[in-house]
Every structure is written in C-alpha cells, then in structure tokens.
Amino acid sequence: MIGPPPANSNDFQRPRSPIVAVAVSFAVGICLETWWPVSLLSWWVVLAAAWGGWLIAFRRRRMAAAWLLCFACVAAGGLRQHWFLTITTADNIALFARETPQPVRLTGTVTSQPVVIPRKKHAFPSTIPEYDSTLCEIDCQTLLSGDTATTTSGTVRLQITGHAPHIGVGDEVEIVGLLSQPVGRRNPGGFDFRDYLHSQGIDAMLRTDYPDAVQTIKPAGRWWQPLRFAADIREECGDVLTANLSPDNAPVAAALLLGDRRDVTDDLRNAFAQSGTMHFLALSGLHVGILATLLWGICRLFRFPAAWTTVVILSCLIGYTFINEARLPVIRATVMAAVILIGQPWHRRARLGNSLALAALVLLLWNPAQLFEVGPQLSFLAVVAIVALMRLKTETSAIIEAKEQYSPQELRGERFEQIHRWLSPPLHWIGDGLLITAGIWLIVAPLIAARFQIISPVGLGVNVLLMPLVIVVLWCGYALLFCGLLLPPLAPVFGYLFDSGLSLFLAIVDNAQRLSWGHQHVPGPANWWLLGFYALLVAAIFGGSKFGMRRWGARGLLCWCVLGLAVAVVPRNKPQLRCTFFSVGHGSAILVELPNGRTLLYDAGQLHDAGRTERIIENGAWELGIARLDAVVLSHADVDHFNAVPGLLGKLPVDGVYVSPSLLDTRQPAVAALCDAIFDSDIPLHSLGTDDQLLLDDDVNIRVLVPAGDVRGGSDNANSLVLAIEYRERVILLTGDLEGEGLLALFATPSLDVDVLVSPHHGSLAANTLDLAAWCRPRWVIASGGRQSPTAALREIYGPGTTVLSTWTSGAVTVTIDDTGKIDVKEFVK
C-alpha cells in the first residue's frame, strides 16, 4: 500500500545547533556567579578540570566530552562575570565616591558625544525650576579633592545643568563639580540605577550646575576623529528629520531611525506600551533587518553578485551601527546578519539558531550584565520565537507536501489548481504574519507582564496590520536620511512619504491603545517561574531528539504553565497589617495593606518628578501582590503629596478618593487638574473630617483625628488630614504636613500611645515639637524627606527611647503588625 511517510521519518530530522548549548552554558555560569558568587580560583579550577577532561574524552566518549565542554563554558561564564563584577583597580574612581556628593576637581577625557536631555514637562507646576541638561561620559585621569591630587581610573557620568556646546568626544577636560555614588534600589520592585550604570561600565556620577565649570584642556586628537565624524553625521541626520517632518512626527522618527527617544513624551511611550507595539519604538534587530532587506533588494535590482551584495550590506550595517553609537541591539543584529551573509557567496546556509547563539555569546563576552537587561532579553526572545516558528513551519510544510504527493491529482482539478496559485501567496503571507506575531506575543508576554505589569492582547492584531506599513515607512525613512545627506533636492519627496506614513502609523497606535479591552495591567509572574519557563522553552525548541529533550521540554512547559496559574490563584492574605513607607525623596507615599486584603494609599507625590513617584508606587504595589487600591487618602493640597495620583488612576483600579474639604480649593490649578483627573476616571470623591472612619476592615480602626469636616481657610499644611490606624492595640499615626494651628487642634484631642509616627512636614523642626513628642510618645518616627532630613535633631526631640528613620537613608520602611500585636520594622536599605 502506497501512502505518505510517517511524520517522524528521518527525512525531517531537525538541524543541530551546537552553539546554542555553548551560549546557554555560558549564560548559566553568569547566573551562578551573580546569585551564588565563588572565588576566582574556584572558577579557574573548574575550567581547567572540565577542559582537561574534554581533551581526554573527545575521541572516545563523545557524549561525556560534550557535557565536559558545557561545564567548561559554565566556568568561562562565571569567570567573565566575576571579572566584570569584582575586579577593579586600586585607583578606580568608585573608591573615592560617597553617597553624599563631595566637591572635587577632576580631569579626564570625554568618551561619548555629549547629548542634551530636554527638561521634563509636568502636568503639575514644580516649585523648583528645571532646565535642560547635558550628559556624557568621562574617562578619569586625575582627581583633586581638598589639597590632595590622585591619579584615578574608571568612568564617570557627567551631568551638566544647561548646554555645553564647547566640549565634544575626545576632548581632555577639567571639571569642578560634585562626585557621588549612583543611587541603588530603594523601594520594593524599584529600579536599581546603580546596577544599571555599572552594567554600562560607569563607576560614579559627577554633577555640575554650570557649563563654565567644564573647561577644555586639550582638544581631541586624530584618533578620536572617527567618533567625532559619526557624531556629526548623527547630528546632521537629526537636522534632516527636523527639517522634513512635522513637529509631532520628528521625535518618533528620531527614535525609529537613530534610537534617540529624548523628545518622545511619556504619553506617547504609554500609547506604544498599551497597544503592544513598543518594540517598533525601540531601535532593535527588527529595524536592522528591515534596512538589510532594503539593501538586499537594491543589490538585486542592480544585479550585484553574491560577494558584492554581502560586502555592501555588511558595510552599510557596520556604518549604521557606528552612527547609532554601537547600541547593543544593533550590534546583535549586525552579528547575526554577518553570520548569515558571509556564507552566501559559497552557498553555505547559516542556521538561525546558531546565528542567534553566536550573537548572544559576543554580547555576553562584551558585557555579561546584558543577560539581566530587559531590552536584550525581549530582543533575543523575539528572534527565538521566529526560529521556533520557522522550524515548525518547515517541518509542517514538508509533511503536507509529502501527503499531497500521494493524493490523486485528478481529484483537485485544473480550476482548483488555478485558484490555489492565485490565493496561496496572500494567504501564506497573512498566515505567516499571524503565526509569527502570535508566537512572539505568547513567548514575550510573561516577561513583559513581569517587568512592565501589562498585557496587550490588541497587539496580536495590530502588529500584523502594522508590519507591512512599518517596513515601507522605515524604507522611506532610510531613503530620507540618504537623500538628506547626499542628495538634498530629493529629500522633500521622501520626507513627505515618510511623514504621511508616520502619521498613519501613529493614528493606528493611538486608536489601538484607546480600546478598553486592548490592554490590562496585571501583577507579573515571579522570577523563579520566569527562569523555569524560559529554560523549558529553550529545551523544547533547541533540544535534541536523542534523549527526547524536545518532547520532555514541551511537556514540562505545559506543566510549568499550569503550576504558575495554580500559584497565582492561591490566596496570599495573611492575618497581619503591613504599612510601607516608600522612599520618594521630598514627598510622601504610604501604602497600607489590611489583614482582610484590602488596601489604602495615603498621599502620592514628590517635589520634583511626579512620574517617578507614580512608578515607585505602581512597581511597589505589583511587587507586593497588590492589584487594586480600595481607598486613596490625600492629606492636603500641596503638590508633593498628590501629583502622582492622576497617573496612578490609569494603572491601578481605585474604588474611591478621600480628602478633607479644605483641599477642594479649585482656584489652585494643580488641585483643579487633580479633580478633573478623578472625575474623568469616574472615581467617587469623598470628604472626611474629625471622627470619621474608613470602614475597610472590621478588625482595623481607621479614623480621622483632624481637621474638622467644616474647616475652611487657613494654610494647607495646618489643614492636613491626620489618620490614626489601630490594630491589635498598636497605633500608626499618619500626619501629612501638619503644623501650626493643626498641631494645636491635634493636641486638643485625647493623647495616644503611638507606635509609629510619620514625622510631620518631612521632618521639619517647626512641626516636630516637644509638645508633639509628649502627646504621642512614639516608639518609631519615620521622616519621608530628602537628603537634608534632620534625623539627628529629631532624635534629640523625641528622646533616646524613640528610633528615628529617614526614607532617604533607609529606603522604603515596612512596618508589620501580626495578629498577636507583634510589631516589626524593616529598612529596605540595610
């Protein structure tokens, strides 16, 4: 009997990807050294033993030799990460930097082209004026602190208030400024700025408020001219975009083509994130691939031979990488393109899996910290999805073709064959687009949910719709840059096409993010689940068939997803009250979790950047497993206590906002904007006064001490709404900026034995009086303030029996009261 071959025939053996095992092993070594560091000698011993064993077993025991090679790669990854994290010279600038900024005079060489960062535009007025700033990196040479001059090494990130057009890459400069350590992670779920800078090779920060404090000692030499030339080309490209595009589209064009997102507004970034199209905005391998496709088409049009096509494409990609300041996603894509293209003149076809793994190895050898950066992770996962789907399509197509080979031709007919020829290309294109988009979305969705707490189902359809448009738009953009630099008369033509395409592109993104079902903010999975998920995914895609690794990887992946869902639905409520005092600088944000699982947020703002406080609260809430706020209580009408609320309303569901009547003075523009945001979100607004209670938990008494509900006039600080939270005979007192007449009103109420007191007005000595200390007798005082919090003076006021903490030095402070009344206070920064 004649029939199609079985699906598991040897004709459909999967290609081998040995470099994948090497890259994965190297990454495992980096992870081991990061999470469980060992000595440098230990890694050398493991590497020598594994390498020696491989040399012995190579010819006789191939499987043992393969495992020994993997162990050697693990040791190599651990060695590279150990060197990256711990090996520094004795004169490194990081050893001289402290958390408190110190005045210094530093000489060094500018190693990156200075870029101007526009000042942020805030919805609420800031009490402190803000200006544009200039950023660049300095390779340190000498440091003068006091009367001592020291030779130093390492790199500092220089921030200059204002513009500094008189310096450029390669210049040797002298700077007078304030040297400090970068700020580390200070809140649950917060961003670790110190680790981020370290991953970029930056050891310390230097700030000056005056451009004239940076003086050029020696202009750049000839070895720096290629970098200066690249910076000039990049600046000219920006000028071409500005001159030929509308003001609304030029910032997006700069992000798409040059990776410059400085002028992209937060609202536009949110639109891309909520529509599931953020990968279009970030310069990545997708953009390099589209450029390479354009160059390949041009070479085919002019009938270039394969060797010349390879040379042209690689030369242009290397130049593009150079102009874009050697961004790592561009380097990764260029390495992959080089691996694929170099074999073309000899008709050697590169495997995508091996190409991807080789690109990963190059990046990890260059900078192992990239393994933990979400940008490279998303970029590589997208390519992994494409590799997996291309393999699946190849195997499926082979099986279908084999079956069709044995089906009677006369049953299909001539008419069927004609329709099949017409419809097959567009149907294949649509099917491939849907398959690849759905695959990428499914594979990266857990990581996006974990890092950005958002899922965007609308992205499934929008990406299929946008992909052909993005390809055409980017081709027009690249043509605009080429013509703008070399053929200016043709630039307006491509400028018009590019501008029109961008307008359509942004209109689709805007409409997609407005769909109510299009995105959802969710608490992401834990890191342990992510690690297991992607390890099993790699096994299922790249695993060999000899031991059934692919089959067991797929089964394990399914079981792992079921386990993750089971863990997500298990109730986490504990019979305890937890209060988190976030570190937001000069401002206030206090999150209270009640024993029954309901939540209360008291104040949400800071003096400088409302968006920063919004992110701190949002990330902290997700980290603590909080998906909604049952009540938001605002103490008074100072912007540093409420300017993050409008942004939070779109991220976390809020059941109600509670204020004192004195706050509702809409003659203040900031208060009017706050009320508009609350009403636009259809959230109830309630007023509170003395002796009112918030009935959120039967076991917790939450009551207002002051002000009275009929208070009008007076200062905003004096009218601060004071909450007493009582649970198991423990008391937490939240005071806002209470001072003056407000304090006198508080003293007129019965005194309390307070366990935890929020220091009024961020630790101001005018608000923290001896009378207040005698009235409440606190065991802990927490000051939510900036660098200048007077903790020493507060200790004298409250006495030796009181522990005074500052959120600036301690980071977030968490107070936990269990169901027996035991109280525990923990500082996030030890």
N, C-alpha and C positions, 0 to 999 in steps of 0.2 A: 504494500500500500504506500502510495506516494503522498507526502504531506510536508508541511513546514517543519523546520528543525526546532528542537526544543529551545525554550528561552534561555536556558543555562548552557547552551552549546559553547564550545571553546572558540567558536568564531567571534564571540562577543566578549572576549576577555578584556578586562579593564586595563588601561595603561598604568604602568608603575610610576610612582612619584617619589623616588628615594630622597630628594632634597627636602620634602615635606617632613620626613622623620627627623632629619638633621635640624631643621628650623624649630620644630616643636620641642626637641630635646634641649636646644639652646635656650628657648624661652622658659622651659621648666627650671633650668639652672638659675636663670634670672629671678624667677619667682621664689625659689628656695632661699637664695641669698637675701632677698628682700624680707621674707616673712620669718625665716629661721637662720639668721646670719651665722657663719662659722669663720674660722681664721683663714687667712690667705694660704698658710701652709697646708691646711686640710684639703683645700681645693687642688693645690698642686699635687698632693699625694694621690688623690682620686684620679686626676687627669693622667698622671704618669702610669698608675696601675692599669687603668682602662685602656690606654693607648698601647702599653706593653702587651696586655692580654690580646688585644686586637691583632697585633703583629704576629703573635704565636698562633692564634686560631684562624687567621684569614684563609689559609689554603685548605684546611681540613674540616673545620666546623663553621660553615658559613653563617648559620643562624646565631650561634654563640658570638661570632665575630660582629654580626650586625648589632646585637644587644650591647656588646662592649663598646662599639663605636657610638651608640646612643649615649651610654654613660660618659664617654669622653666628651661628647658635645654638651651634656648637662654640666660637667665640671667646667668646661670652657665658658658657658654662660654664667655660672656662678663666679668665676674669676673676673669676667668682664664687669659684672655688676658690683663686685666687691671693690674693684679698682675705681669704678665710677663713683661709688658712694663714700668711700673712706680714705682713698689715697689723695692727700693734699700736701703741698709743700709747706715748709715751716714758716714761710713769709707770705702765705696766702692772705688776701685782704679780709676774708671771712673771720680770721682770728682777731682782727682789730675792731670789727663791727660789734655794736651792742644794740639791744632793743631800744634803748633811749638814744636818740640821734646825738652825735658828737660833732662839733665843728672841726673840720680838717682842711688841709690844702693838699690836693692830690694832682700828680702829673701822670699822664698816660696817653695812649693812642686811641683815637676813635675807630672802632672796628665795624660799626654798622652805620648806614646812612641815617642821619637824624630825620625823624618824622614828626610832623605836627599833629597833636591829638586835639581836636576841637573840644571846647568846653561843653559839658552836657547841658541840655535844655530840660529843665524840670517843670513839671506841671504846677508845683508849688514854689513860691518865692523862697530863696535861700537868704538867710541872714548874713551869710559870709559871701563876699563876691568871689566869682570863679573866672578863670582865664584859660585861654589856650595853653597847652604845654608842649614841650619838645622832648622826645625820648631818643636815646641812643645808648650804645654800649661802649665802655671804656676798658681797654686792656691796661691794667695798672702797672706803674713803674716805680714811683716813689710816693711816700706818704709823710706829710708833716703834720703832727698833732702836738700842740703846745710848742716846745722848743726842740722836739725830737724828730729827726728825719730818718725814715726807714725805707729800705728797698722792699718793694712788695710785688706780688704777682696775683693773678686771678682777674676776674672780670666784674665790673660794677655796672649797674643800670642807672644811667644818669637821667634825672628828670629836671627840666628847666621850666620854670614858670614864664610863659611867653614864647616868642620865636627867637631862634638863634641861627640866622642865615649865614653867619660868618664862619661856621665850622662845617666840616664835611668829613666823610670817611677817609681815614689815613692821616688826618692831621694829628700832630702831637700837641696836647693842650694842657693847661693848668687850670684847675677848678678849685674854687673856695665854696664849700657847702657843708651839708650835714650828712654824715655817714651813719648808716643804721643797718640792722638785720632786717630782712623781709619778715612780714608778719605771717606766722603759721596759722593752722586751723584753730579757730577759737570757739566754734559752735558745732553742735551735732549736725552732721550732714553738710557742713560748711566746706568752702573751697580752701585748699591749702596753698596759699600764694607762695610760701617759702619753698615748698617742694616743687611747685611749677617752675619757679625761677631756677632752682637747682637743676631741674631737668633740661633747662635751656643753657646750662653752663654758666649761670650768673651767680656770683658768690655774695654780693652785698648790694645795697642801694645807696645812691648819693643824690641829694636833692639841693637845688639852689633856687631861690626866688628871683634871681636877677641874671639875665642873659650876659651882662657885662662881667659877671663873676667867672665866666668861662673865656679864657684867653688862649689864642693860638701861639704856641711856642715855635713850631716848625711846620711848614706846610707838608702835605702828603708827597711822598717820593714816587718815583716812577712805578714801583711795584704795586702801588695802590691804584694806578690809573685805570686798569680794567674794571675794578669795582666802582670807581667814580663814573666811568663811562656807562656802566649798567644802571647806576642811579640816575644819571642824566636821561638815559633812554626811558627809564620808568617814569620820570617826571614829565617828559615830553608826551608819553602815552597818556598820562592823566590829563594833560592840557588838550590833547586831541579829543578825548572823550568829553571834556567840559565844553569845548567849542562846538561840537557837532550834535550834542544831545540835550534834551530838556533838563532843567534843574532837578526834576523828580527822578529821572532815569539815570543820570550820570553817576550817582553813588552806587546804584545797583550794578551798572556796567563796570565800574572800577572793582567791585567785589568779584564779579564773574570772571573778568579777564586778567586782573592784576592781583587778586587776593586782598585788596585794600577795602576793609569794611569799616573804616573810621567814621565815615559820614552816613552809614546805614543806621537809621533810627531804631530804637528799641521796639516801637510798634511794628515796624516792618520785619524785624527779626522774629517777633512773636507770630506774625502772619505766616511766615515761612515755616516756623516750627509747628503751628497748629494745622497747617494744610499738608504736613508731611513732605514738604519739598525743601527742607533746609539743606540737603546735600547739593542742590543746584546753586545755592548762595555761597557755599564754601568751596574755594578753589581746591580741586581734588583730581584724582585719576580720571574721573569722568570727563573733565574739561580737556585734559591732556589727550585722552583717547579721541575726542571729537576733533581736536587740532590735528592729530596724526592721521585721522581718516580724511580730512580735508587735503592734507599734503599728499597722501597716497593717491587721491583722486586727481590732483593736479599732475602728479608724475605720470599716472596712467594716460591722462589726456595728451601729454606731450611725448608719450611712448618712451619714457626713460627705461633703460634696462634695470634689472633687479638690483644690481650692485649700486648703481647711481641712486635709485629710489631709496635704498637703505641709507646711503650717505646723506641725502637731502633731508630725510625725515629725522634721523638722529641728530644732525647738525642743528636743525630748527628746534627740536625738543630741548637739546642742551642749552641753546641760546635762550629759549623761553624760561627754562629753569634758572638760568643765570639772572635774567631780568627780574624774575619773581623771588629773588633773594634766597634761592635754594631752599624753598619750602619743602618740608619732608614729604607731604603727599605728592608733590610734583616729582621729587626725586624717585619715590617709589614707582610711580607710573612710568617714568623715563627708564628706569632699570628694567621694568617688565617689557617695555617696548623694545629696548636694546636686545634683550634675550630672544625675543620673538623674531626681530628683524634680521639679526646678524646671520641666522641660518638660512634666510630666504635665498640668497644668491646660489647656495649649494643645495637648495631644495630640501633642507632639513627643517622639519616642522617642530617647533618648541611646544611642550605641553604646558598648559596654563597653570596647572598645579605646581610644577617645578619652577616656573617663572615667578609665580606669586611667592613661593617659599624663598627663592633666591633674593627677591626684593626685600622680604622681611628680614633675612639674615643681614643684608647690607645695612638696613636701618638700625637693627639691634646692635650690630657691631659699632656703628657710628654713635648711637645714643640709646642704651638699653632702657632708659626711662620711657621711651616711646611705647613700650609694651603696656604701660598703665595709663596712657593718654586716650581719652575717648575718641578724639578725632581719628588717629591712626587705626584704632580698633574698628570704628564704623567703616572706614575706607577699606580695610582688608576683609571685613565680613561681607561687604557688598560684592567684592570680587570672588570670595569663597562661594557665595550664593550663585554667581554666574557660572563658576566652574562646575558646581554640582548640577545645575540645571542643564548646562551644555552636555555633560556626560549622560544625564538621564535622557535627554532628547536624542542623543546619538544612539544609545542602546535601544530606545523605544523605536526609533526610525528604522534601525537595522532589522528588528523583529517584524515590524509591519511590512517592510519591503520583502522580507523573506516569505511572509504569508501571502502577499499579493502575487509573488512569483508563481505560486502554485494554484492561484484561483483562476478559473476559466475566463479567458479574455472576452469570449462572445457574450458572457452574461452582462458585461458592462456596456458594450455598445459604443459606436462612434460618437453619438451625441453626448454620452456621458463623459467620454474622454475629452471632448472639446470644452464642455463646461468645467471639467476638472482643471484643465490647463488655464482657463480664464480666472477661476476663483482661487486656485491654490496659492499663488503668491500673496494676495492681500490677506487671505485667511491665515496663512502661515505667519505673516508679519504681525497681525493682531494677536494671534495665539502666542507667539513668542514674546511679544510685549507684555501681555497679561501674565504669562508664566514667570518671566524674569522679574517683573515688578512685584508680583505676589510673593515669589521666593525671597527676594531681597527684603521685602517688608516683614515677612514672617521671621527671617533669621535675625534681623537687627532690632525687631520690636522689643525683645526682652532687655537688650542693652539700653535702648532709648528710654524705656519705662524706668529702668533702674537709675539712670543718670539725669534724665530730664523730667521724670514723672508725667509723661504724656504718651498717649496712644492716639494715632491719627488714621482711622480707617478710611477717611476720604482720600488719603494719599494713594491707596490702591488704584483708584480710577484716574485721579488727577495726573499721576506720573505717566500713565500710558498716554493720556491726552497731551501732556506737555513734552514728552521726549522728542518727537519729531520737530516740534516748534523750537525747543531749546537747541537742537542741532543746527537748524537753519539760522537761528538768532546768533549763536556763537560763531558760525561761519561768517556772518555779516560783520560781527564784532572784530574778528581777526582781520578780515579784509579792511575794515575801517582803520585799524591800527597800522597795517602795512601801507595803505594809501596815505594816511595822515603823515607818516614819517617820510615816505619816499615819493609818493605821487599825490601831492595835496589837491590838485584840481578834481580828482575822483573821490576825495573824502566825503563831500556832501551827499553824494549818491548813496554810498554805503551807510553814511550816518543816518539818512532818512529811513532806510530799510531797517537798520539796527534799532533806531528809536521807536519805530512803529511796532516792530516785533517785541521789544521790551514792554511797551505799553500793553499789548495784548497779554503777554506773559504775566505781568503784574496784576492785570484785571482778573485773570483766571485764579491766581493765588489768593487775591483778596476775596473773591466770591467763595472759594473753597473754604477759607478759614471762617467765614460767616455762617456756614451751615451748622445748625445746633447739634447735629449728630456726628459732625465731621471729626471732632477730637474730644478726648476725655482725659482729664488729669487723674492719675492713678498712683497709688503707692507702688513703687517698683519692687522687683524680687531682691532677695538678699544676695550678697556677693558669693556665698558658698553655693547657692543654687546656680548662679550665672556660670561659675567656674565649671561645675559638673555638666551643665547644659552644653557649653561650647566644646568641652573635651569630648563628650559623646558625639557631638556633631562632627568634629574632625574625624573621629574614628569611623563614623558612618559614611563619610564622603571619601576619605583618602585611605581607609583601612584596606588591608589586603584580604584576599579570599581564602588563603591557605588555612587559617585558623578561624575562619568565619567572623573576622573582626567587623566587617561591614554589617553583616546581619545582626550580630550582637550589639553593635553600636546603635543601629536603628531601633532595636527592641528596648535597649537601655534608655534611649532618648524618649521614647513614648512613656516608659515607666517614670522617668525623671519628671516629665511634664505633669503626670498625674500626682506625683509626690508634691510638686510645687503648688498645685491647686489645692491639695488637701491641707498643706501647711497654711495657705492663705485664708482658708475658711475657718480654721481653728480659732476660737475666741482667745484674745490675749489679755483681757481685762484682769487686773489684779486688785485685790481689796486694799488699795493704797491711794493716797493723794500725792501727785507729783507736780511740782512747780518749777519751771525752767526759766531762769532769768538770762535772756540772750545777751551776748556781747555785741552791741551795735554802736559803740562809741558814745558820743554825747546824744543820748536819746533814750528810748525805753521800749521794751517788748518783752512781755511776761506771759508765758503760756501755762495754763493750769489744766491738768488732767484730773478729773474727779474719779472716785472709786467705781462709779457705775459706767465709766467710759465716755461720759460727756466732757466737753472742753470749753474753756473760757480763755480769751485773749485780752489782756489788759494793756492797752496802748500798743502802738506800732508805728515807730518813726525814728528819725535821727536828724541831726542838724544839717548834714551835708547832702547825702545821696539817698533819696527815698527808695530808689530801685535796689540799692544794696540791702537795706533792711527788709524789703519785700522778699528778696531771695533768701536771706538768712532765716526768716520765719517760715517761708514755704519749704525750704530744704530741711529745716529742723523738724517741721511737722511731719513731713514724709518719713524722715529718719526715725521718728518716734512712733510711726504707725498711725498717724492721725490724718484722716481723710476729710474731715469737715470741722467747722467751728460752730458750736451751739450758741455762743454769745461773744460779741466783741464789745468791750467796755473801754470808752475813751475818757481819760481823766479831765482834760481841759483843752483849751483852744490854741495851744502852742503847736506849730507845725512839726516840731521834733517829737511829738507824741502821737501824730495821726497821719503823717504824709505818706506812709506806706499802705494805708488802708485801701484806697481805690484800686491799686494794682492787685492786692490780695483778693479782692472780691471776684475777680475773674479767674483765680487759680484754685481757691478753696471755697466750697459751699458754706455760706454763712446764714444762720437762722434769724439773727437779729442783732442790731447795733444799739447800745445803751449809752446815754450821755446825760450830763446834768443840763438843766435848762439854760444855764449861763453860757454853755458852749455854743448854743444855736444863735449866734450873732452873725447873720449872713452879710452884714456890712463888711466883714473881713473876707477878702477874695478867696483865701485858702479855705475858710470854713464853707463858703458858698460852693466851691468846687467839690469839697468833701460831700456835702449834702446832695449835690447833683449826681455824684457817682453812686451814692447809696440808693437814691430814688430810681436811677436808671437801671440798677440791678434788681429792682423790685424786692428790696430787703426792708423789713419793718424797722422803723426808728423809734426807740422808746426813751423816755426821760426818767431819771432816778433822782431821789432826794433822801434826806436823813431817814433812817429806819426802814427804808425799802429793802426788800430781799430779792435775790435771784434764786428761783426755785429750780435748780438744775440737778440736785441730788438730795434725797431725803436724809442722808447721813451727814451732809455738809451744810453748815450755816454760812451763807454769803450775804452780808448786809452792808448797807451804806452808813457810814458814820457822819460824814459831812460832804457837801453842803446841804442846807435845807432845800427842799424842792421849789420854794418860791423865791430863791435868791436871784436878784438881778443886779447888774452893775458890779463894780469892784474889779480888781485885777484878775486876769485869767489864772495866775498861779494860786492866788488866795482861794479861788473857787474850785480847786482841784477836787475831783471826786475820790474819796478815800474808801477803800473796800477792806473789810475785815473778813478773812476766810478762816472758819473754825472747824476743826475736825479732830475727834478723839482728844479733846481738851488741849489741842495745840492751836496757836493763832499765827497767821501770816497777815501782815498789815501792808497794803499797797497804797502809796501816798501821792503819786504823781509829783507835781512841783509845789506841794503845799508849803505855804509860808505866810507870815504876817497875820492878817485877820483870820485866815483859815486855820492857822495853828491855835489861835485863841478860841475859836469855835470848837476845835477838837478837844482842847483842854477842859471845856465846859461839859463834856460827856464823861461818863464813868471811866476811870482808868482801866487799862488792860495789862495783863502779863503777856507780852508779845514774845513769841519765839523767834520769828524772822521779820525784820523791819526793812522795807525798802527806804533807803536814805532819801529824804525829800530833796527835790530840786538837784538831783545828780550829785549829792554830797556837799552842796553849798553850806558854808558855815553859818550863813544867816538863817537858814531853815533848820539846821540841826543844832538845836539849843539844849542847854542843860535841863530846861523845863520839859522838853520832849523826852529826853533820856529818863527823867524821873517819872513821867507819866506812863511810859510803856515798858521800861526796864527790859530791853531786848537782849536775847542771847546771841543773835547774829544780826549784823547790819550789812546790807548789800547796797553798794553805790553803783548805779548804772551811769557811768560817765566816761570821759575820755582820758587822755594821758595825764591830765592835771588833777585827777581825783585826789582830794586831800585826805588820804587814808590815815596818815599819822595824826593829823589834828582830830579826826573823827574818833580815833582810839582814845584820845585824851578826854573827849566829851562823854563818851559812853562808858568809859571805865575799863578796868582790867578784866572784868567778868564777861565782856562782850567781844566777840570775834568780828572784826570788820573786814569785808572783802570788797574788791573792786572788779567789775566785769572787764576792765581794761587789762589788769594783770592776771586775773584768774580765768579769763574767758567766761563762757557760759557757766552759771552756777545752778545746780539742780538740787532742790530740796524735796525729800521724800518722807512722807509720814505713813507708816503702815497701819494696819487695823488694830494694833495694840497701843498706838500712840508713840511708838519709837520714831525719832526723827533723825534723818541722815542728810548731811550737806556735803556735796561733792563739787570740786572745781574741775572744769574741763581741761585747763592748762595747769599741769602739776608743777 
